[in-house]
């Protein structure tokens, strides 16, 4: 079904709303990873399409294990049009974010109708935890990956009646995975949706889905192709080398400590989703203590959250609660899993940008909450609640945008929110040095060395 006139009106409202909330970020400079990946990247400046396609995300550093050629191609196009003026890059990021929100609205639409879909998508788009993905120009990887994934989701639904559309879905899936790696989990989302929306007994559902295998197998083939290309370029399917201890200490501890801490970090993420006040660009060594046992508040909270998610999914499968709620929990959990450090260590223990795709699951929950209020099962009109939440989110997002003005403001904020992070102080010292404040820089470096003596080397 093509978008209706009302759906296009929603698109217009989304673009206007996102543009308004992020308008004060347009004058921000390049920050943090933008310098290496955009400003000092010879491939973006002079490389051909073939060279970009064969380049790791971090220039000449395949050991970081990141391969995102679609994202690099869009940054290269920006470089060709805008040079090194950050404004053009930021306009594109904001537009991409607005487009993701509209695609999410279309994905949510069949669940509970237009009002709930608009509410869930708006909460996703205005949520302050998304500011890192939008303000960090290289956060475009999150925007593109999620956008292509949502397009693949919509096309997969259409393929139920129009089989030729499956090719569009698979192509979008490939582009999502080549924008950022964790989109590889997407096929599980549509398999879960197709399974949970059926009302027949479980055994019959499995038989029906096995008969429909032709809509799922192409995703497996596409995923294997993406992984093969990635392994060829960066040398490994996962990280080809262990990240530095200061970047991610979870890569240097035992399996129990890594898993326990990772589960505890889930509760930190959910805390930021519910109360997005203390936002930081850095959560590396020193800021998140390693969990050595299960007697830890964050770990216990994380275990409870996982138990609630699993129980909700189980009840959705047997039909005792709405299957959409089970799908929401499944999307949150599976989108979080590849970046959780549970299966394998990644480059960081925690980062707000890593919640961009899991927020799709929380948006589904938001739509479900709106529908519950719409059914008269709540304490206020649904539009009033949604509007209040969106205004609060939008205001916090606008304030957070200011922190991304430049490296100095970004790390000034980081050392306040993450006062135990050695890397935050080290980068704050670099920012102070660049502004000519040598004394302040030395103080920040001393604090970084106090937390992580390895910096003295």
C-alpha positions in Angstrom: 0.0 0.0 0.0 1.4 3.4 -1.0 1.6 6.2 1.5 -1.7 8.2 1.6 -2.0 12.0 1.6 -2.3 11.9 5.4 0.9 9.9 5.6 2.7 12.5 3.4 1.3 15.2 5.7 2.9 13.3 8.6 6.2 13.4 6.7 6.0 17.1 6.4 5.2 17.6 10.1 8.1 15.2 11.0 10.6 17.1 8.8 9.5 20.5 10.3 9.6 19.2 13.8 13.0 17.5 13.5 14.4 20.6 11.7 13.1 22.9 14.4 14.6 20.9 17.3 17.9 20.4 15.6 18.2 23.9 14.1 20.5 25.1 16.8 23.0 22.4 15.8 23.6 23.7 12.3 26.4 26.0 13.3 28.3 23.2 15.2 31.8 22.3 14.1 33.2 18.9 13.3 33.9 17.0 16.6 35.8 14.0 17.9 35.8 11.2 15.3 34.7 13.5 12.6 38.3 14.9 12.4 39.9 11.6 11.5 37.1 10.1 9.3 36.1 13.2 7.4 38.7 16.0 7.7 41.9 13.9 7.6 40.6 11.0 5.4 42.5 11.0 2.0 40.0 8.5 0.6 37.1 11.0 1.0 39.2 13.8 -0.5 40.7 12.0 -3.5 39.5 8.4 -3.6 37.4 6.9 -6.4 34.2 4.9 -5.7 36.2 1.7 -6.0 38.8 3.0 -3.4 36.0 4.0 -1.0 34.4 0.6 -1.4 37.7 -1.1 -0.5 38.4 1.2 2.4 37.8 0.6 6.1 35.7 3.2 7.9 38.7 4.5 9.8 41.2 5.5 7.2 44.1 3.0 6.8 43.1 1.3 10.1 41.5 -2.0 9.4 42.3 -3.1 12.9 39.3 -1.1 14.1 37.2 -3.7 12.3 34.7 -1.2 10.8 33.6 -1.5 7.2 30.9 1.0 6.2 31.3 1.9 2.5 27.7 3.2 2.0 28.3 5.7 4.8 31.6 6.7 3.4 30.1 7.2 -0.1 27.6 9.7 1.3 30.3 11.5 3.3 32.4 11.6 0.1 29.4 13.2 -1.7 29.2 15.8 1.0 33.0 16.4 0.7 32.6 17.0 -3.0 29.7 19.4 -2.6 30.5 21.1 0.7 34.3 20.7 1.1 35.0 20.9 4.8 32.1 23.2 5.7 30.2 21.2 8.4 26.9 22.9 7.6 26.1 20.7 4.5 27.0 17.5 6.4 24.7 18.5 9.3 21.8 19.4 7.0 22.1 15.9 5.4 22.2 14.2 8.8 19.1 16.0 10.0 17.2 15.2 6.8 18.3 11.5 7.0 17.1 11.4 10.6 13.7 12.9 9.6 13.4 10.3 6.8 14.2 7.5 9.3 11.4 8.8 11.6 8.9 8.8 8.7 9.9 5.2 7.7 9.5 4.2 11.3 6.0 5.8 11.3 5.1 3.6 8.2 6.4 0.5 9.9 4.4 1.3 13.1 1.2 2.2 11.1 -0.3 -1.4 10.8 0.1 -2.0 14.6 -2.3 0.5 16.2 -3.2 3.1 13.5 -2.1 6.5 12.6 -2.2 8.3 15.9 -0.1 5.7 17.8 2.3 5.4 14.9 2.9 9.1 14.8 3.4 9.2 18.6 5.9 6.4 18.6 7.8 7.8 15.7 7.9 11.3 17.2 9.2 10.0 20.5 11.9 8.2 18.6 12.9 11.2 16.6 12.9 13.7 19.4 14.5 11.6 22.1 17.7 13.1 23.4 19.6 9.8 23.3 19.6 10.2 19.5 21.6 13.5 19.6 24.9 11.7 19.3 23.9 9.9 16.1 22.6 13.2 14.5 25.2 15.6 15.8 28.3 13.5 15.3 28.6 13.6 11.5 30.0 10.1 11.4 26.9 9.1 13.4 25.4 9.0 9.9 26.2 5.3 9.9 23.4 4.8 12.5 21.0 6.9 10.5 21.6 5.1 7.2 21.7 1.7 8.7 18.4 2.1 10.5 16.8 3.9 7.5 17.7 1.1 5.0 16.6 -1.5 7.6 13.2 0.1 7.9 12.8 0.3 4.1 13.7 -3.4 4.0 11.0 -4.1 6.6 8.3 -2.3 4.6 9.3 -4.0 1.4 9.3 -7.4 3.1 5.7 -6.8 4.2 4.7 -6.0 0.6 6.5 -9.2 -0.6 3.7 -11.2 1.1 1.4 -10.2 -1.8 4.0 -9.1 -4.4 6.8 -11.6 -4.4 9.0 -9.6 -6.7 9.4 -6.9 -4.0 11.6 -9.3 -2.0 14.5 -8.2 -4.1 13.9 -4.6 -3.0 13.9 -5.8 0.7 17.1 -7.8 0.3 18.9 -4.9 -1.5 17.9 -2.5 1.3 19.2 -5.0 3.8 22.5 -5.2 2.0 22.8 -1.4 2.0 21.8 -1.2 5.7 24.5 -3.8 6.6 27.1 -1.9 4.5 26.2 1.3 6.3 26.8 -0.2 9.7 27.4 -3.9 10.6 24.8 -4.5 13.2 21.9 -4.3 10.7 22.9 -7.9 9.9 20.4 -8.9 12.6 17.4 -7.4 10.7 16.0 -10.7 9.1 15.2 -11.9 12.6 12.9 -8.9 13.1 10.7 -9.8 10.2 10.7 -13.5 11.0 9.6 -12.6 14.5 6.9 -10.3 13.2 5.6 -12.9 10.7 5.5 -15.5 13.5 3.9 -13.4 16.2 1.2 -11.9 14.0 -0.2 -15.3 13.2 -3.1 -16.5 15.4 -2.8 -20.2 14.6 -1.2 -22.8 17.0 2.5 -22.6 17.2 3.1 -25.8 15.3 0.9 -24.6 12.4 2.7 -21.2 12.4 6.1 -23.0 12.0 4.7 -25.1 9.1 3.3 -22.0 7.4 6.6 -20.2 7.7 8.6 -23.2 6.5 6.4 -23.2 3.4 7.2 -19.5 2.9 10.9 -20.1 3.1 11.6 -18.3 -0.1 11.0 -14.9 1.6 13.7 -15.5 4.2 16.5 -17.5 2.5 17.7 -14.6 0.3 18.5 -12.6 3.5 20.8 -15.4 4.6 22.7 -15.4 1.3 22.9 -11.6 1.4 24.3 -11.6 4.9 27.0 -14.1 4.0 28.0 -11.9 1.1 28.3 -8.8 3.3 30.3 -10.8 5.9 32.6 -12.1 3.2 33.3 -8.6 1.8 33.9 -7.3 5.3 36.3 -10.1 6.2 38.2 -9.4 2.9 38.6 -5.6 3.7 39.2 -5.6 7.4 40.6 -9.1 7.9 37.9 -10.5 10.2 34.2 -11.0 10.6 34.5 -9.6 14.2 37.1 -7.2 15.5 40.5 -8.3 14.0 42.4 -6.9 17.0 41.6 -6.3 20.7 40.8 -2.6 21.4 43.1 -0.8 23.8 42.3 -1.2 27.5 41.4 2.5 27.9 38.9 2.3 25.1 37.1 -0.9 26.2 38.3 -2.7 29.3 35.7 -5.4 28.7 37.9 -6.7 26.0 40.6 -7.5 28.6 38.6 -9.2 31.4 37.2 -12.7 31.8 34.0 -13.9 30.2 32.0 -13.7 33.4 33.0 -10.1 34.2 32.4 -9.0 30.5 28.9 -10.6 30.4 27.9 -9.3 33.9 29.1 -5.8 33.1 27.4 -5.9 29.7 24.1 -6.9 31.3 24.5 -4.1 33.8 25.1 -1.6 30.9 21.6 -2.6 29.5 20.1 -1.1 32.7 22.1 2.0 32.2 20.8 2.3 28.6 17.2 1.8 29.7 17.7 4.4 32.4 18.8 6.9 29.8 15.8 6.1 27.6 13.5 6.8 30.6 15.4 9.8 32.0 17.7 11.2 29.3 19.4 13.8 31.4 23.0 12.8 32.1 24.2 12.3 28.5 27.9 11.8 27.6 30.0 11.2 24.6 32.3 8.9 26.5 31.8 5.9 28.8 35.3 4.3 28.4 37.7 3.1 31.1 37.0 4.3 34.6 33.5 5.4 34.1 31.8 2.0 34.2 33.1 -0.3 37.0 33.8 -3.9 36.0 31.2 -6.2 37.7 33.1 -9.0 39.5 29.9 -10.6 40.8 26.2 -10.4 40.6 25.8 -8.4 43.7 25.6 -5.2 41.8 22.6 -2.8 41.4 23.1 -2.4 37.6 23.6 -6.1 37.0 20.6 -7.0 39.0 18.5 -4.4 37.2 19.8 -5.7 33.8 18.9 -9.3 34.7 15.4 -8.2 35.7 15.0 -6.4 32.4 16.1 -9.4 30.4 13.7 -11.6 32.4 10.9 -9.2 31.7 11.8 -9.0 28.0 11.9 -12.8 27.7 8.7 -13.3 29.7 6.9 -10.8 27.4 8.2 -12.5 24.3 7.1 -15.9 25.7 3.6 -14.7 26.6 3.3 -13.1 23.1 4.2 -16.4 21.5 1.4 -18.3 23.3 -1.1 -15.5 22.7 -1.8 -14.4 26.3 -0.7 -10.8 25.5 -0.5 -8.6 22.4 2.2 -10.0 20.0 3.3 -6.5 19.2 4.7 -6.1 22.7 6.7 -9.3 22.3 8.0 -7.9 19.0 9.0 -4.7 20.7 11.1 -6.5 23.3 12.6 -8.8 20.7 13.7 -5.8 18.6 15.2 -4.0 21.6 17.1 -7.1 22.7 18.4 -8.2 19.4 19.4 -4.8 18.2 21.3 -4.3 21.4 23.0 -7.7 21.5 25.7 -7.2 18.8 26.9 -4.1 20.6 26.5 -5.4 24.1 29.9 -7.0 24.5 28.1 -10.2 25.5 28.9 -12.2 22.4 32.3 -10.6 21.7 34.0 -7.4 22.7 33.6 -4.3 20.5 35.4 -1.0 20.5 33.6 0.6 23.5 31.7 -0.6 26.6 28.8 1.8 26.0 27.8 4.6 23.7 24.5 6.5 23.2 24.7 6.2 19.4 24.5 2.4 19.8 20.9 2.8 21.0 19.7 4.3 17.7 18.5 1.0 16.3 17.2 -0.5 19.6 15.1 2.7 20.0 12.9 1.2 17.2 11.8 -1.3 19.7 11.1 1.4 22.3 9.1 3.3 19.7 6.9 0.2 19.2 6.4 0.2 23.0 5.5 3.9 22.8 3.0 3.3 20.1 1.5 0.5 22.2 1.2 2.8 25.2 -0.5 5.4 23.1 -3.0 2.8 21.9 -3.7 1.8 25.5 -4.5 5.4 26.4 -6.6 5.6 23.3 -8.6 2.7 24.4 -9.5 4.6 27.6 -7.2 2.5 29.8 -5.1 5.4 31.0 -5.1 8.5 33.1 -5.2 11.2 30.4 -6.0 11.8 26.7 -3.3 10.0 24.5 -2.5 13.2 22.5 -1.9 15.2 25.7 0.5 12.6 27.0 2.3 12.2 23.7 2.6 15.9 23.2 4.0 16.4 26.7 6.6 13.7 26.3 7.6 15.1 22.8 7.9 18.6 24.1 10.1 17.5 27.0 12.2 15.3 24.7 12.6 18.1 22.2 13.6 20.6 24.8 16.3 18.3 26.2 17.5 17.5 22.7 17.8 21.2 21.9 19.9 21.8 25.0 22.1 18.8 24.3 22.8 20.0 20.8 24.7 22.9 22.3 27.2 20.5 23.9 28.1 19.4 20.4 29.2 22.9 19.3 32.9 21.9 19.2 35.4 19.6 21.0 35.8 22.0 23.9 32.1 22.2 24.7 31.6 18.4 24.0 34.3 17.3 26.4 33.6 20.0 29.0 30.2 18.3 29.2 31.8 14.8 29.2 34.1 15.3 32.2 31.1 16.5 34.2 28.8 13.6 33.3 31.6 11.0 33.1 34.1 12.3 35.8 35.8 8.9 36.1 36.6 8.5 32.4 40.3 8.8 31.6 39.6 9.3 27.9 37.1 12.1 28.6 39.8 14.0 30.5 42.4 13.2 27.8 40.2 14.6 25.0 39.3 17.6 27.2 43.0 18.2 27.6 43.4 18.1 23.8 40.6 20.6 23.4 42.0 23.0 26.0 45.4 22.7 24.3 43.9 23.6 20.9 42.3 26.7 22.4 45.7 27.8 23.8 44.9 27.0 27.4 48.1 25.1 28.2 47.7 25.2 32.0 44.1 23.8 31.8 45.3 21.2 29.4 48.0 20.0 31.8 45.5 19.8 34.6 43.2 17.7 32.4 46.1 15.4 31.3 47.1 14.9 34.9 43.6 13.9 35.8 43.6 11.4 32.9 46.9 9.9 34.1 45.5 9.6 37.6 42.7 7.5 36.3 44.7 5.6 33.7 48.5 5.6 34.4 49.0 4.1 30.9 48.5 7.6 29.4 51.9 8.6 31.0 53.6 6.4 28.4 
